[in-house]
Amino acid sequence: MILEERPDGPGAGEESGRKGGDPREQSRRARIHQQISKELRMRAGAENLYRATSNNRVRETVALELSYVNSNLQLLKEELAGLGGGADVGPPEGSGASVSHSSEGVTVPMIPLGLKETKELDWATPLRELISEHFGEDGASYEAEMRELEDLRQTMRSPSRDEAGLQVLAAYYDQLCFLDARFFSPSRGLELLFHWYDSLTGVPAQQRALAFEKGSVLFNIGALHTQIGACQDRSSAEGANSAIEAFQKAAGTFRLLRESFSHAPSPDMSAASLSTLEQLLAAQAQECVFQGLSLPDSTTPQDSRAQLCLAQEAAQVAAEYRLVCQAMAQPPVRDYVPASWTTLVYVKAEHFRALAHYHAAVALCDSSAVEEGLPEYEQVVQPPTPLELQDPVLPQQLEERRKLAKAHLKQAVLGQEEALRLHARCRVQRKVDLLQAVVTQALARSLAKYSELEREDDFFEAAQAPEIQPKTQQKPEARMPSLPQGRATDIFYRVGPLPVFSVKNRWRLAGPVHVARGEHGFGFTLRGDSPVLIAAVTAGGQAEAAGLKEGDYIVSVNGQPCKWWRHAEVVAQLRGVGEAGVSLQVVSPLPGPEPRSGMASVGHNAVACPQGDRWPALLRSQRECGLETSVAAHPSTSPRPLLGWSRKAKQGKRPRP
């Protein structure tokens, strides 16, 4: 069930409830809220038209309008988050880039991703009905758990842009894994409709599959990592390293999403889009490596060899961005990725190629390198092409080296001018574009260096400088996200252990039944724990007379729920009852409609069972544990000890995919 979205919901940002002391700030915040409400109404109208029409041309026009509204919403939320100095995360998808500032000036902006948005969802109604119908319990008794789940999802819709926000998203994702194991099966679900908006295009998509909800949350975990990485202050080594780590985790999240989910219902979660996003994040992480090495360090002199190292690092960044350009130009990605992204990537590729030539020129101009020689230069430049007659060599004379440096500076100037030309074609929605300032600053620096080498009697045409060979000291690899991995507590823990109490199994709730203590005890043998299993029933005994059967699970002893009790706890409770006997409530397994084969996933564990009915497999698994107790009438005169079981073998948990 989908509820109507409130104008003051997540589209208004997480700052909606913050009260500022400055009247001008309050007025500005109110104005932004009004604009957000207007954009939400426009999106609702466009979405209704998109769903209602079957005309492809109309759908394309509406999709374009939705993309524009999506960009405006992202910009407004960024502006709202920045009020009061409470936000340190840059703009998401629609704005083009996020930037960090350094003491020397403006650094190259990054490209963060916007979060997927979703509508409110009513978990309580279908869960209440399913618990009452399938589990035989009063669904209303789980109201607290349902409120906790819905509150967690509401918080997840607008997470804070920091580590706490990542924890909220990861906690909700972990609960979805528990819900998937307990309340969903191939033949039965909760009849919920999950509604999410595409992060790249703003086009709505909806599915009943819980995998869509899980995949969308996982996408937002990766997107939030990109926003955290983009907002880091990369003017310090610590900030650069934090940005690298954030982009690595984002790339790992999208890789996990691409490998785990197929048949994506929205463009941003398609395999092609996710692969392109991985390449983009790898390039941005490589850029942060270059920025970290470019920082002034008193312990590492910036000599000619260090400049050649920076030249190769810049060439590596340029090579990474050229790969991203190729990926973004391929269909269908080119139809989804914002045009501003494509232009920014092209600009960055040219900018860092120019920086590679600049640092090579600075190395050649170093006077100390003339005396010591610079054999590394011949290893830094790319090998000759088949059209070139000879390998590039380092001139030994100072004048020839000056000419080669001018050739590299010429390439740097041409590259930065090309970057500015490409940038002028970029349709960004920001009044102040900081990337233009970065490239302009680099161009001025290259021109100043070129002027230092220029002479009045210098009439020759600068030779063609060889390209720089890409190489890096640190190749960032994708890292898996920090998910709870089953360490979280299942909100619906009270329903019972997952291997038994899920919709994948069928049973009949019996009892409470009264079992008197007979001459030879209660007449049944117990095995396993959580829940404890009746492994055998003595023919003609008290248990058989009460209607208990082999394979029943004890869920209540004298009115006390015992689904999670261990074997020893149940035995101790039975030993403590008098001659009046005990009141038990059990669940009796029924034949399952869904035979399983091989390894069947049950949440965070996996139970290996052969083909056929699942319950015999569960009985066998309990029997293999070695926990067995025959409950006797009088422990003092019993021919066998009451607690006669071997120690239970430890079983490892299978990690969740």
C-alpha positions as CSV (number, residue, x, y, z in Angstrom):
1,M,0.0,0.0,0.0
2,I,1.4,3.4,-1.0
3,L,0.5,6.5,0.9
4,E,0.3,10.0,-0.5
5,E,3.6,11.9,-0.2
6,R,3.5,14.9,2.0
7,P,4.9,18.2,0.6
8,D,7.0,18.5,3.8
9,G,8.3,14.9,3.5
10,P,11.8,13.9,2.4
11,G,11.7,16.2,-0.6
12,A,11.9,19.1,1.8
13,G,15.2,17.8,3.1
14,E,16.4,16.9,6.5
15,E,16.7,20.5,7.6
16,S,12.9,21.1,7.5
17,G,12.5,21.0,11.3
18,R,15.5,23.2,12.1
19,K,14.7,26.6,13.5
20,G,17.2,29.4,12.8
21,G,17.6,32.4,14.9
22,D,18.2,34.8,11.9
23,P,14.9,36.1,10.5
24,R,16.5,36.4,7.1
25,E,17.6,32.7,7.3
26,Q,14.1,31.7,8.4
27,S,12.5,33.6,5.5
28,R,15.0,32.0,3.0
29,R,14.2,28.5,4.4
30,A,10.4,29.2,4.1
31,R,11.0,30.3,0.5
32,I,12.9,27.1,-0.3
33,H,10.2,25.0,1.3
34,Q,7.6,26.7,-1.0
35,Q,9.7,26.0,-4.0
36,I,10.2,22.3,-3.0
37,S,6.4,22.0,-2.6
38,K,5.9,23.5,-6.0
39,E,8.4,21.0,-7.6
40,L,6.8,18.1,-5.8
41,R,3.4,19.1,-7.2
42,M,4.9,19.4,-10.7
43,R,6.5,16.0,-10.3
44,A,3.2,14.4,-9.2
45,G,1.4,15.8,-12.2
46,A,4.1,14.7,-14.6
47,E,4.2,11.3,-13.0
48,N,0.4,10.8,-13.4
49,L,0.7,11.8,-17.1
50,Y,3.7,9.5,-17.6
51,R,1.7,6.5,-16.3
52,A,-1.5,7.4,-18.1
53,T,-0.2,7.9,-21.6
54,S,0.8,5.3,-24.1
55,N,2.1,7.8,-26.6
56,N,5.9,7.3,-26.8
57,R,6.5,10.9,-27.9
58,V,4.5,12.2,-24.9
59,R,6.3,9.9,-22.6
60,E,9.7,11.2,-23.8
61,T,8.6,14.8,-23.2
62,V,7.3,14.0,-19.7
63,A,10.5,12.1,-18.9
64,L,12.5,15.2,-19.9
65,E,10.3,17.3,-17.6
66,L,10.8,14.8,-14.8
67,S,14.5,14.9,-15.2
68,Y,14.4,18.7,-15.0
69,V,12.3,18.6,-11.9
70,N,14.6,16.0,-10.3
71,S,17.6,18.3,-10.9
72,N,15.7,21.3,-9.4
73,L,14.8,19.3,-6.3
74,Q,18.4,18.2,-5.8
75,L,19.6,21.8,-6.0
76,L,16.9,23.0,-3.6
77,K,17.7,20.3,-1.1
78,E,21.4,21.2,-1.3
79,E,20.6,24.9,-0.7
80,L,18.3,24.0,2.2
81,A,21.0,21.8,3.8
82,G,23.5,24.6,3.5
83,L,21.5,27.1,5.6
84,G,22.9,27.7,9.0
85,G,26.2,26.1,8.2
86,G,24.9,22.6,9.0
87,A,25.6,21.0,5.7
88,D,29.0,20.0,4.4
89,V,28.0,17.8,1.5
90,G,28.0,19.1,-2.1
91,P,25.3,19.1,-4.6
92,P,24.0,15.8,-6.0
93,E,23.1,14.8,-9.5
94,G,21.4,17.8,-11.0
95,S,23.9,20.5,-10.0
96,G,26.9,19.0,-11.7
97,A,29.6,18.9,-9.1
98,S,30.7,19.4,-5.5
99,V,33.8,21.3,-4.5
100,S,36.2,21.6,-1.6
101,H,38.4,24.6,-0.9
102,S,42.0,24.8,-0.2
103,S,44.3,27.4,1.2
104,E,45.8,28.0,-2.3
105,G,42.5,28.4,-4.0
106,V,39.7,26.4,-5.4
107,T,40.3,22.7,-6.1
108,V,38.8,20.6,-8.9
109,P,35.1,19.8,-8.1
110,M,33.8,16.3,-7.8
111,I,30.6,14.7,-9.2
112,P,28.4,13.2,-6.4
113,L,25.2,11.2,-7.0
114,G,21.8,12.1,-5.9
115,L,19.8,9.7,-3.7
116,K,16.8,7.8,-5.0
117,E,13.6,9.1,-3.5
118,T,10.6,7.0,-2.4
119,K,7.1,7.4,-1.2
120,E,5.7,6.4,2.2
121,L,4.9,2.8,2.6
122,D,2.4,1.0,4.9
123,W,4.2,-2.0,6.3
124,A,1.8,-2.5,9.2
125,T,-1.4,-3.6,7.5
126,P,-0.1,-6.5,5.4
127,L,2.3,-7.6,8.2
128,R,-0.6,-7.6,10.8
129,E,-2.7,-9.8,8.4
130,L,0.1,-12.2,7.6
131,I,1.1,-12.7,11.3
132,S,-2.5,-13.5,12.2
133,E,-3.2,-15.7,9.2
134,H,0.1,-17.7,8.8
135,F,1.7,-17.6,12.2
136,G,-1.5,-18.0,14.2
137,E,-0.7,-15.1,16.5
138,D,-2.4,-11.8,17.2
139,G,-1.0,-9.4,14.7
140,A,-1.9,-6.4,16.9
141,S,0.5,-7.6,19.5
142,Y,3.4,-6.6,17.1
143,E,2.4,-3.0,16.8
144,A,5.6,-1.8,18.5
145,E,7.7,-3.8,16.0
146,M,5.7,-2.4,13.1
147,R,6.1,1.2,14.3
148,E,9.9,0.6,14.7
149,L,10.2,-0.7,11.1
150,E,8.1,2.2,9.7
151,D,10.1,4.8,11.7
152,L,13.3,3.3,10.4
153,R,12.1,3.5,6.8
154,Q,10.9,7.1,7.3
155,T,14.4,8.0,8.6
156,M,16.0,6.2,5.8
157,R,14.1,8.3,3.2
158,S,16.1,11.4,4.2
159,P,19.3,10.3,5.9
160,S,21.8,12.8,7.2
161,R,24.8,13.3,4.9
162,D,27.4,11.7,7.2
163,E,28.4,8.4,8.8
164,A,25.1,8.3,10.9
165,G,23.1,8.4,7.6
166,L,25.1,5.4,6.3
167,Q,24.3,3.5,9.5
168,V,20.6,4.2,9.1
169,L,20.6,3.0,5.5
170,A,22.6,-0.1,6.4
171,A,20.3,-0.9,9.4
172,Y,17.2,-0.7,7.2
173,Y,18.9,-2.9,4.5
174,D,19.7,-5.5,7.1
175,Q,16.0,-5.5,8.3
176,L,14.9,-6.0,4.7
177,C,17.1,-9.1,4.6
178,F,15.3,-10.4,7.8
179,L,11.9,-9.6,6.3
180,D,12.8,-11.3,3.1
181,A,13.7,-14.5,5.0
182,R,10.7,-14.5,7.2
183,F,7.8,-13.0,5.4
184,F,8.5,-13.5,1.7
185,S,8.6,-16.7,-0.4
186,P,8.4,-17.4,-4.2
187,S,4.7,-18.2,-3.8
188,R,3.7,-15.6,-1.2
189,G,4.5,-12.0,-0.4
190,L,3.0,-9.0,1.4
191,E,1.3,-7.5,-1.6
192,L,3.3,-4.3,-1.2
193,L,4.1,-1.9,-4.0
194,F,7.5,-0.3,-3.7
195,H,7.7,3.0,-5.4
196,W,11.1,4.7,-6.2
197,Y,12.2,7.6,-8.4
198,D,15.2,7.1,-10.7
199,S,18.3,9.0,-9.5
200,L,19.5,10.0,-12.9
201,T,16.3,10.7,-14.8
202,G,13.6,11.3,-12.1
203,V,11.3,8.8,-13.8
204,P,9.2,6.8,-11.4
205,A,9.3,3.0,-11.2
206,Q,7.4,0.6,-9.0
207,Q,7.5,-3.2,-8.3
208,R,6.1,-5.6,-5.8
209,A,9.4,-7.5,-5.5
210,L,11.3,-6.8,-2.2
211,A,14.5,-7.0,-4.2
212,F,13.6,-3.6,-5.7
213,E,13.4,-2.1,-2.3
214,K,16.7,-3.7,-1.2
215,G,18.5,-2.7,-4.4
216,S,17.3,0.9,-4.1
217,V,18.5,1.2,-0.5
218,L,21.9,-0.3,-1.6
219,F,22.0,2.3,-4.4
220,N,21.5,5.1,-1.9
221,I,24.3,3.7,0.3
222,G,26.6,4.1,-2.6
223,A,25.3,7.5,-3.5
224,L,25.7,8.8,0.0
225,H,29.3,7.6,0.0
226,T,29.9,9.7,-3.1
227,Q,28.4,12.8,-1.4
228,I,30.6,12.2,1.7
229,G,33.7,11.8,-0.5
230,A,32.9,14.9,-2.5
231,C,32.6,17.1,0.6
232,Q,35.9,16.2,2.1
233,D,38.5,19.0,2.4
234,R,41.2,17.6,0.0
235,S,43.6,20.4,0.9
236,S,44.9,18.1,3.6
237,A,46.3,14.5,3.4
238,E,43.7,13.3,5.8
239,G,40.8,14.8,3.8
240,A,42.2,13.3,0.5
241,N,42.5,9.9,2.1
242,S,39.0,10.1,3.4
243,A,37.7,11.0,0.0
244,I,39.6,8.1,-1.6
245,E,38.0,5.7,0.9
246,A,34.5,7.1,0.3
247,F,34.8,6.7,-3.4
248,Q,36.2,3.2,-3.1
249,K,33.3,2.2,-0.9
250,A,30.8,3.8,-3.3
251,A,32.3,1.8,-6.2
252,G,32.2,-1.4,-4.2
253,T,28.5,-0.8,-3.4
254,F,27.6,-0.4,-7.0
255,R,29.6,-3.4,-8.0
256,L,27.7,-5.5,-5.3
257,L,24.5,-4.1,-6.7
258,R,25.4,-4.9,-10.3
259,E,26.4,-8.5,-9.4
260,S,23.5,-9.2,-7.0
261,F,20.4,-7.8,-8.8
262,S,19.3,-8.4,-12.4
263,H,16.4,-7.1,-14.5
264,A,16.7,-3.6,-13.2
265,P,13.4,-1.7,-13.2
266,S,15.0,1.7,-13.5
267,P,17.8,3.1,-15.7
268,D,20.1,4.0,-12.8
269,M,20.2,0.4,-11.5
270,S,20.9,-1.2,-14.9
271,A,24.1,-3.1,-15.4
272,A,25.4,-0.6,-17.9
273,S,24.7,2.4,-15.7
274,L,26.2,0.8,-12.6
275,S,29.4,-0.2,-14.5
276,T,29.7,3.4,-15.8
277,L,29.3,4.8,-12.2
278,E,32.0,2.4,-11.0
279,Q,34.4,3.8,-13.6
280,L,33.5,7.4,-12.7
281,L,34.1,6.7,-9.0
282,A,37.4,5.0,-9.7
283,A,38.5,8.0,-11.8
284,Q,37.5,10.4,-8.9
285,A,39.4,8.3,-6.4
286,Q,42.4,8.4,-8.7
287,E,42.1,12.1,-8.9
288,C,42.1,12.3,-5.1
289,V,45.4,10.3,-5.1
290,F,46.9,12.9,-7.4
291,Q,45.7,15.7,-5.2
292,G,47.1,14.0,-2.1
293,L,50.5,13.7,-3.8
294,S,50.3,17.4,-4.9
295,L,50.1,18.7,-1.4
296,P,53.1,20.6,-0.1
297,D,55.1,18.3,2.1
298,S,58.2,19.6,4.0
299,T,59.6,16.1,4.2
300,T,59.5,15.5,0.4
301,P,61.2,18.1,-1.7
302,Q,59.4,19.0,-4.9
303,D,62.4,18.3,-7.2
304,S,62.5,17.3,-10.8
305,R,61.9,13.6,-10.1
306,A,58.8,14.5,-7.9
307,Q,57.5,16.6,-10.7
308,L,57.8,13.7,-13.2
309,C,56.0,11.5,-10.7
310,L,53.2,14.1,-10.6
311,A,53.2,14.2,-14.4
312,Q,52.5,10.5,-14.6
313,E,49.9,10.6,-11.8
314,A,48.1,13.4,-13.8
315,A,48.3,11.3,-17.0
316,Q,46.8,8.4,-15.1
317,V,43.8,10.5,-14.0
318,A,43.4,11.7,-17.5
319,A,43.4,8.1,-18.8
320,E,40.8,7.1,-16.2
321,Y,38.5,10.0,-17.3
322,R,38.9,9.1,-21.0
323,L,37.6,5.6,-20.2
324,V,34.6,7.2,-18.4
325,C,34.0,9.4,-21.5
326,Q,33.9,6.3,-23.7
327,A,31.5,4.5,-21.3
328,M,29.2,7.6,-21.1
329,A,29.1,7.8,-24.9
330,Q,27.7,4.3,-25.3
331,P,24.0,3.6,-25.5
332,P,21.9,3.3,-23.4
333,V,24.0,5.1,-20.8
334,R,24.3,8.3,-22.9
335,D,20.5,8.7,-22.7
336,Y,20.5,8.5,-18.9
337,V,23.6,10.4,-17.8
338,P,23.1,14.2,-17.3
339,A,24.7,16.2,-20.1
340,S,26.6,18.2,-17.5
341,W,28.3,15.1,-16.2
342,T,29.5,14.2,-19.7
343,T,30.9,17.6,-20.3
344,L,32.6,17.8,-16.9
345,V,34.3,14.4,-17.5
346,Y,35.6,15.6,-20.9
347,V,36.8,18.8,-19.3
348,K,38.6,16.9,-16.5
349,A,40.3,14.5,-19.1
350,E,41.7,17.5,-20.9
351,H,42.6,19.4,-17.7
352,F,44.6,16.5,-16.3
353,R,46.3,15.8,-19.6
354,A,47.4,19.4,-19.6
355,L,48.6,19.1,-16.0
356,A,50.8,16.2,-17.0
357,H,52.5,18.3,-19.6
358,Y,52.9,21.2,-17.1
359,H,54.6,19.1,-14.5
360,A,56.9,17.5,-17.1
361,A,57.9,21.1,-18.2
362,V,58.6,22.1,-14.6
363,A,60.9,19.0,-14.2
364,L,62.8,20.0,-17.3
365,C,63.2,23.6,-16.1
366,D,64.7,22.5,-12.8
367,S,68.4,23.7,-12.8
368,S,69.5,20.9,-10.5
369,A,68.4,18.3,-13.0
370,V,70.8,19.7,-15.5
371,E,73.8,18.8,-13.4
372,E,72.5,15.5,-12.1
373,G,70.8,14.3,-15.3
374,L,67.2,13.2,-15.6
375,P,67.2,9.6,-16.9
376,E,63.6,9.1,-15.6
377,Y,62.3,11.4,-18.3
378,E,62.8,8.8,-21.1
379,Q,60.8,6.3,-19.0
380,V,58.0,8.8,-18.3
381,V,57.1,9.7,-21.8
382,Q,55.1,7.2,-23.9
383,P,56.9,5.0,-26.4
384,P,57.0,6.1,-30.0
385,T,54.2,5.3,-32.4
386,P,54.9,3.5,-35.7
387,L,54.9,6.8,-37.5
388,E,57.6,8.2,-35.3
389,L,61.2,7.5,-36.4
390,Q,63.0,7.5,-33.1
391,D,62.5,7.3,-29.4
392,P,62.2,10.5,-27.5
393,V,65.4,11.3,-25.7
394,L,66.3,13.8,-23.1
395,P,68.5,16.7,-24.4
396,Q,71.7,17.2,-22.5
397,Q,72.1,20.9,-23.3
398,L,70.3,23.5,-21.3
399,E,69.0,25.3,-24.3
400,E,67.6,22.2,-25.9
401,R,66.0,21.2,-22.6
402,R,64.4,24.7,-22.5
403,K,62.9,24.1,-25.9
404,L,61.5,20.8,-24.9
405,A,60.0,22.3,-21.8
406,K,58.3,25.0,-24.0
407,A,56.9,22.2,-26.1
408,H,55.3,20.6,-23.1
409,L,54.0,24.0,-21.9
410,K,52.5,24.6,-25.3
411,Q,50.6,21.3,-25.0
412,A,49.5,22.3,-21.5
413,V,48.2,25.7,-22.7
414,L,46.4,24.1,-25.6
415,G,44.8,21.4,-23.4
416,Q,43.6,23.9,-20.8
417,E,42.2,26.2,-23.6
418,E,40.3,23.1,-25.0
419,A,39.0,22.4,-21.5
420,L,37.6,25.9,-21.2
421,R,36.1,25.6,-24.7
422,L,34.3,22.4,-23.7
423,H,33.3,23.9,-20.4
424,A,31.6,26.8,-22.2
425,R,29.3,24.3,-23.9
426,C,28.2,22.8,-20.5
427,R,24.7,23.8,-19.5
428,V,25.0,23.9,-15.7
429,Q,22.4,25.2,-13.3
430,R,24.9,27.1,-11.1
431,K,25.6,30.8,-11.4
432,V,29.2,30.2,-10.2
433,D,31.0,27.3,-11.8
434,L,34.1,26.5,-9.8
435,L,35.6,24.2,-12.4
436,Q,36.0,27.1,-14.8
437,A,37.9,28.9,-12.1
438,V,40.2,25.9,-11.6
439,V,41.0,25.5,-15.3
440,T,41.5,29.2,-15.7
441,Q,43.9,29.3,-12.8
442,A,45.9,26.4,-14.3
443,L,46.0,28.1,-17.7
444,A,47.3,31.3,-16.1
445,R,50.0,29.3,-14.4
446,S,51.0,27.6,-17.6
447,L,51.1,30.9,-19.5
448,A,53.2,32.5,-16.8
449,K,55.7,29.6,-16.9
450,Y,55.8,29.8,-20.7
451,S,56.5,33.5,-20.5
452,E,59.5,32.8,-18.3
453,L,61.0,30.6,-21.0
454,E,60.2,32.9,-23.9
455,R,63.0,35.1,-25.4
456,E,62.9,37.9,-27.8
457,D,65.1,36.2,-30.3
458,D,63.2,32.9,-30.0
459,F,61.7,32.5,-33.5
460,F,61.6,28.8,-33.8
461,E,58.4,26.8,-33.6
462,A,58.2,24.6,-30.5
463,A,58.6,20.9,-31.3
464,Q,55.8,18.4,-30.6
465,A,56.1,17.2,-27.1
466,P,55.7,13.5,-26.5
467,E,52.7,12.3,-24.4
468,I,53.2,11.3,-20.8
469,Q,53.0,7.6,-19.8
470,P,50.2,7.0,-17.3
471,K,51.4,5.5,-14.0
472,T,50.4,5.7,-10.4
473,Q,51.8,4.8,-7.0
474,Q,48.4,3.9,-5.7
475,K,45.6,2.3,-7.7
476,P,42.4,2.6,-5.7
477,E,40.3,-0.6,-5.8
478,A,36.6,-0.9,-5.1
479,R,35.8,-1.8,-1.5
480,M,32.7,-3.6,-0.2
481,P,30.3,-1.4,1.8
482,S,30.2,-1.6,5.6
483,L,26.9,-3.5,6.0
484,P,25.9,-5.0,9.4
485,Q,26.4,-8.5,8.0
486,G,23.8,-10.1,10.3
487,R,25.1,-8.4,13.4
488,A,21.8,-6.4,13.7
489,T,18.9,-7.7,15.7
490,D,15.8,-8.8,13.8
491,I,12.9,-6.4,14.7
492,F,10.4,-9.3,14.5
493,Y,12.6,-11.5,16.8
494,R,9.6,-12.5,18.9
495,V,8.0,-14.4,16.0
496,G,10.6,-17.1,16.4
497,P,13.8,-18.5,14.9
498,L,14.0,-18.0,11.2
499,P,14.7,-21.5,10.0
500,V,11.3,-22.6,11.4
501,F,9.0,-19.5,11.7
502,S,8.8,-18.2,8.2
503,V,6.2,-18.2,5.4
504,K,8.4,-20.8,3.6
505,N,7.2,-23.3,6.2
506,R,3.7,-24.4,7.1
507,W,2.4,-25.6,10.5
508,R,-0.6,-26.0,12.7
509,L,-0.7,-24.3,16.1
510,A,-1.9,-26.8,18.7
511,G,-2.7,-26.3,22.4
512,P,-2.3,-25.5,25.0
513,V,-2.5,-29.2,25.8
514,H,-2.1,-30.6,29.3
515,V,0.4,-33.5,29.7
516,A,0.4,-35.3,33.0
517,R,3.4,-37.0,34.5
518,G,2.9,-40.7,34.3
519,E,4.8,-43.7,35.8
520,H,7.4,-43.5,33.1
521,G,7.6,-39.7,32.7
522,F,5.9,-37.5,30.1
523,G,6.5,-40.0,27.4
524,F,8.5,-38.0,24.9
525,T,12.1,-37.3,24.1
526,L,13.4,-33.8,23.3
527,R,16.2,-32.7,20.9
528,G,17.7,-29.5,19.7
529,D,17.0,-25.9,20.9
530,S,15.5,-22.7,19.7
531,P,12.9,-24.2,19.3
532,V,13.1,-27.5,21.2
533,L,11.8,-30.5,19.1
534,I,9.8,-33.5,20.3
535,A,12.0,-36.1,18.7
536,A,10.1,-39.2,19.8
537,V,6.8,-40.0,21.5
538,T,6.4,-43.2,23.6
539,A,3.6,-45.4,22.4
540,G,0.8,-45.5,25.0
541,G,2.4,-42.7,27.0
542,Q,1.0,-39.5,28.4
543,A,2.3,-37.4,25.5
544,E,0.6,-39.6,22.9
545,A,-2.6,-39.4,24.9
546,A,-2.4,-35.6,24.9
547,G,-2.1,-35.6,21.1
548,L,1.6,-34.7,20.8
549,K,3.5,-36.1,17.8
550,E,7.0,-36.6,16.8
551,G,8.3,-33.5,15.0
552,D,6.3,-31.0,17.0
553,Y,8.1,-27.9,18.2
554,I,7.4,-26.7,21.8
555,V,6.6,-22.9,21.7
556,S,5.1,-22.5,25.2
557,V,5.6,-24.1,28.6
558,N,3.0,-23.3,31.2
559,G,2.1,-20.1,29.3
560,Q,5.7,-18.9,28.9
561,P,6.9,-18.5,25.3
562,C,9.9,-20.7,24.7
563,K,10.6,-20.4,21.0
564,W,14.1,-19.1,21.8
565,W,14.8,-21.3,24.8
566,R,17.7,-23.6,24.7
567,H,17.4,-27.3,25.3
568,A,18.6,-27.1,28.9
569,E,16.1,-24.4,29.8
570,V,13.1,-26.4,28.6
571,V,14.4,-29.5,30.4
572,A,14.8,-27.6,33.6
573,Q,11.3,-26.2,33.4
574,L,9.9,-29.7,32.9
575,R,11.8,-31.1,35.8
576,G,10.4,-28.4,38.0
577,V,6.7,-29.2,37.5
578,G,4.9,-31.4,40.0
579,E,2.6,-34.4,39.7
580,A,-0.1,-32.1,38.2
581,G,1.9,-32.1,34.9
582,V,2.6,-29.3,32.4
583,S,0.7,-27.2,29.9
584,L,2.4,-27.2,26.5
585,Q,1.7,-25.4,23.2
586,V,3.3,-26.8,20.1
587,V,3.3,-26.3,16.4
588,S,2.9,-29.3,14.2
589,P,4.6,-29.2,10.8
590,L,2.5,-29.6,7.7
591,P,3.6,-30.7,4.3
592,G,5.2,-27.7,2.5
593,P,3.9,-26.7,-1.0
594,E,7.4,-25.5,-2.0
595,P,9.9,-28.4,-2.1
596,R,13.4,-27.2,-1.8
597,S,16.6,-28.7,-3.3
598,G,20.2,-28.0,-2.6
599,M,21.1,-25.0,-0.5
600,A,18.1,-22.9,0.5
601,S,18.8,-19.4,1.8
602,V,17.0,-18.4,5.0
603,G,18.1,-14.9,5.8
604,H,21.6,-14.9,7.2
605,N,21.9,-18.6,7.5
606,A,21.6,-21.4,5.0
607,V,20.2,-24.9,5.7
608,A,21.3,-27.7,3.4
609,C,18.5,-30.1,2.7
610,P,17.9,-32.7,-0.1
611,Q,14.8,-32.7,-2.3
612,G,11.5,-33.3,-0.7
613,D,9.7,-32.0,2.3
614,R,11.6,-29.4,4.4
615,W,10.5,-30.5,7.8
616,P,12.2,-33.9,7.8
617,A,15.4,-32.0,6.9
618,L,14.9,-29.8,9.9
619,L,14.3,-32.9,12.1
620,R,17.5,-34.4,10.7
621,S,19.5,-31.2,11.4
622,Q,18.2,-31.2,15.0
623,R,19.0,-34.8,15.4
624,E,22.6,-34.2,14.1
625,C,23.0,-31.6,16.9
626,G,23.1,-34.5,19.4
627,L,20.8,-32.8,21.9
628,E,18.5,-35.4,23.2
629,T,16.6,-35.7,26.5
630,S,14.1,-38.4,27.6
631,V,11.9,-36.8,30.3
632,A,11.5,-39.4,33.0
633,A,8.9,-39.6,35.8
634,H,11.2,-39.6,38.8
635,P,14.8,-38.6,38.2
636,S,16.1,-40.4,41.3
637,T,14.8,-43.8,40.2
638,S,15.2,-43.3,36.4
639,P,17.3,-46.0,34.8
640,R,18.9,-43.3,32.6
641,P,20.2,-39.9,33.5
642,L,17.8,-37.0,32.8
643,L,20.3,-34.8,31.0
644,G,22.0,-37.3,28.9
645,W,23.1,-35.5,25.7
646,S,26.4,-34.8,24.1
647,R,27.8,-31.3,23.6
648,K,26.2,-29.5,20.6
649,A,28.6,-29.0,17.8
650,K,29.2,-25.4,16.8
651,Q,27.8,-24.4,13.5
652,G,29.1,-21.5,11.4
653,K,26.8,-19.1,9.8
654,R,26.8,-18.7,6.1
655,P,27.4,-15.1,5.0
656,R,24.5,-13.3,3.4
657,P,25.0,-12.7,-0.3
